[in-house]
Amino acid sequence: MLKGILAGLAAGALWGMVFVVPRMTPGLSSVDLTAGRFISFGVMSALSMAFTWTRHQLPSVRQGAAAIGMSLLGATGYYLLLALAIGRAGTEVPTLIVGTIPLWLMLLGKPLGLKWSVLLPGLLLTATGMALMMNATLTAPPLDALALAPHAPQFWSGVALASAAMLSWTAFAVLNAAWLKRHPQVSATEWTNWLGVATGVGAGLLWLVAGSEPKVLLALEQPAQAAIICIVTGVGAGWAASILWNIASRRLSVSLCGQLIVSETLFALLYSFVWAGAWPGALQWAAAVLFTLGILASIRAHR
């Protein structure tokens, strides 16, 4: 259980990076950013498969189809929706909407033998923390130029896209955990590599259909920096984080894994404040404390 908890928290720390990446590459479109990240994920997965070829198990047709479907829900489709949302509504509000995923997973993935009375303290702490953080975010000055006023039409389209991203990843988390538990013979790394290859192929097709031409990408102000950021997030927040999350999903219940995703919200907000050179306010500090207490309460309940 401890290994699963640490793996889930580490995955959240890596995933938190993706919320500030659109602000680090302002000249890169949402499609190009998504494609670049997940093509890097696919290349890393293919290299991992090549280096472990002698002991690697190739997926069956059915397993391959499952990997393609999961990659759309939890990777290419999810991150494209999130990147579009951040481009329209700024970083903070989409971060908070996606941050409700733990609540949905705790409600949908509660183990049959776990009483609601035991799970309720962690659930309430997390929900209260989210309410405080959303209030602080919506009433504070924007951290970056991407943030728009709530009355702007683009803002509400960003909210809708972030909500779609939240639904997509919630479905992925539930289905992915169920698949891993049904296939104990497939290691977390193998499943990640299959997902990564499927994701990389999908991202390549997405770029060919809707991405920018190479000459446009080369004309960016800092094309090398954009490429490095895509590679780092693809390997770190893609391949490595997926392995860690699959380890957690196999060892822990869906509801506890969902609670651990709160760490993604905490790290995303931390990275956002660091990038903006800002300092959290009192409400944001209080929300962070409640998030942490919620994680601890949930871990205790599941023990």
N, C-alpha and C positions, 0 to 999 in steps of 0.2 A: 504493500500500500504506500509506503514512504517513497519508493522509487517512482510510482505512478504520480504521486503528488508533486514531487520535484520535477518530473518530466513535464507535467501540465503547466507548472509555473514558468519553467524555462521556455516552453513554447509560447506562452503569453508574452514574455519579455521580447522574444524575437518578432512575433506578430505585431507588437506595438509600433515597430519601425515603419510599417506600411502607411500609417496615418500621416506621417510627416513627409513621406517621399514626394507626393505631388507638389509640395511647397518647395522642395529642393530642386525640382526640375520644372520650373514654370513654363518653359518653352516646349515641353513634350506633351503631346495630346494624351487623353485618357487611354485611347486604344493602343498607342505606341508604348506607353508606360506599362500597361497590362501585358501586352505581347512580349516586351523586353524582359520583364520579370519572369514570366512563366516559360518562355523559351529557355532562359538560363536554368530554371528548375528542371526542364526536360533534358537539357544537355547534361546536367549534373547527375540526374537519375540514370541516363544512358551510360555514362562513364562508370557509375557505381555497378551497374549490371555487368558491364564489360570486365571490370576488375574482379568480379566474383563469379565469373561465368562457369567455372568448373563445379561450383556447388549451388548455382542459381536455378531456381524453378521457374520456368516460363509459365505465364498464365494460360489457362484454357480459354476457349472462345467466350464462355460465360463469364469467367473472371475478368477477361479483358473488357467485355461490355459493361460490367459493373464499374470497372475503373474509369471508363469514359464517362459514364453517367455521374459518378461521384466527382470527377474532375470539373465537370460543368457546374455542379452545385456548390462545391467548396473552394474552387480555385478560379478558373477563367471567368465564369459568369458572376460569381460573388465579387471578385476584386474589380471587375469592370464597372459593375453597379456602384461600388463604393468610391472608385476613383471619379466617376461622373458626379456622384453626390457631393464629394469634397470640392470639386470644381464649381459647383453651383451654390453650395450652402456654407463653404468654409470647412475647417477641420473639426471644430468642437462639437457641433450639433450631430453630424453623422457619426462621430465617435460615440456619443451618448446613445444614439438610437441603436447602433450595433452593440453597444454595451448592455442592452437589455437581453441579449442572448442568454446569459446565465439564468435569468428568471424563467425564461421559457423552457430551458433545458431542465431546470430543477422541477418545474411543474410537469413536464412531459416524461421525464426519465426517473422519477422517484421509484426506488426498489419497492417491491410488494410488501416486504416485511418491515419497512421503515414507516413509523407513524408520522403524521403531519405535525403533531405537537412537538416532535423532536426536530423536525426540519424547519419549523416556522421561525425560530430566532434568527438563523442565518439568512432566511428569505427576507425577513423584515429589515434586518440591518442593511442588506444589499439594496433593497428597494428604497429605503430612506436615504442611503448614500447617493443613489442615482437621482432622487428628487432634489437633494441639495445641490448636486453637481449641475443638474440641468438649470436650476434657478440661478446659480452663480454664473453659468455660461451665458444664459440669455440676457442677463442684466448687466454683464460686464462689457467694457469696450472690446471690440474684436482684436484678436491677436495678430491677424494678418490681413492683407488686402483681398484675399479670397472670400472672406466672410461678407455676407450680404445682410441687409436689413430684413427682418422677418416679413415685412410687407411686400418685398420684391417677389415677382412671379418665379424668378429663378430659384429663390430660396426654397419655396414650397415644392418645386420640382425636385430639388436636391433632397428634401425630406422624404418625398415619395420614393426616390431611388435608394436612399439609405434604408428605408423600410423594406424594400424588395430585397436588398442585400442581406438584411437581418433574417428574413424568412428563408432565403436560399441557404444560408450557412446553418441555420437551426435544423433544417431538413437534412443537410449533410451530416451534422454531428450525430443525430439520432441514427440515421441509416448506416453511417460509417462504423459506429460502435457496434451495432447489431451484426454487421458483416464480419468484423474482426473476431467477435465472439463465436460466430458460426464457423470460422475457418482458422482454428488455432494452429494448423500446420503451416500457415503462411506467416512469416515473420513481419514485424513492423517495418523493417527496412525494405523487404521485398514488396510489400503492399505500397509503400511510399514510392518506390521506383516505378511500379506499374502506373500509379496515379500521375507521377511526374512525367513519364513518357506520353501518356494520354493528354495531359495538360499542355505539354510542349507542342504536340502536334496541333491541338486545338488553337493554341495561341498563335502558331505560325499561320494557320488558315485565317484566323481573325485579322492578323496584320496584312495578309495578302488582299483581303477583301476590303478592309476599312482603314488600314494603316497609312502612314505618310510614305511618300516616295523616298528612296535612299538619299537623293540630293537635298531633300528638305531636311532630313535628319542631320546630314553633314553640315548644313548651313546653320545649325543651332549655335548659340553663343558659346556653349561649352559642351560639344558632343561627347568628348572623352569622359567628362564627369557624369553625364547622363548614362552612358554605357556602363560605367563602373557601378553606379547606383543600382541599375537594373540587375547586374550580375550579383552584387552583394545581397540584395533583397531576394533574388531568385534562389541563391544557395542558402542564405541564412533564414529568411522568413518563409522560404518555400520548402526546400529539401530538408534542412535540419529541423525546422519547427514541425514539419509533418511527421518525421520519425518520432520526435518527442511526443507529439499529440497522439499518435497511434499507440505508443507504449502506454500512455495514460488511459486511453480509451479501452484498451484491453484489460488493464488492471483495476480500473475503477468503474463505478456506476456512472450512467449518463448524468444523473443529477449532481454528483460530486465534480465530475469533469466540467459541467456547466458552471459551477461556482468558481472553479479555478480560472475560467476565462476572464473573470473580473481582473485578473492580473494584466490582461491585454489592455483593458481600459486604463488601468493605473499607469502602465508604462507608456501608452500612447499619449496620455495627458502630460506625463513627465517629459517625454521627448518634445512635445509640442511647446511646452513652456521653455525648455532649454533652447530650442531653435529660435523662438521669438525673443529670448533674453528677458522674459517676464518672470514674475514670482507669484505663486498661487495665493489667492485670498483666503480669508478665514473659513468661508463656506467650503471652498475646495479642499482645504486641509481637513476639515471635519468630514467631508465626504470620503476622502482617502482613508481616514481612520476607520470609518464605518465599513468601507469595502474590506479592509484588512480583517476587522473583527468578524465580518460576515463569512469570509473564507475560513477563519479559524473555527467559528461556530459550526459551519457545515462539515468540516473535517471531523470535528468531535462527534457530530450527530451520526456520521457514517461509520464511525469506529464501533 
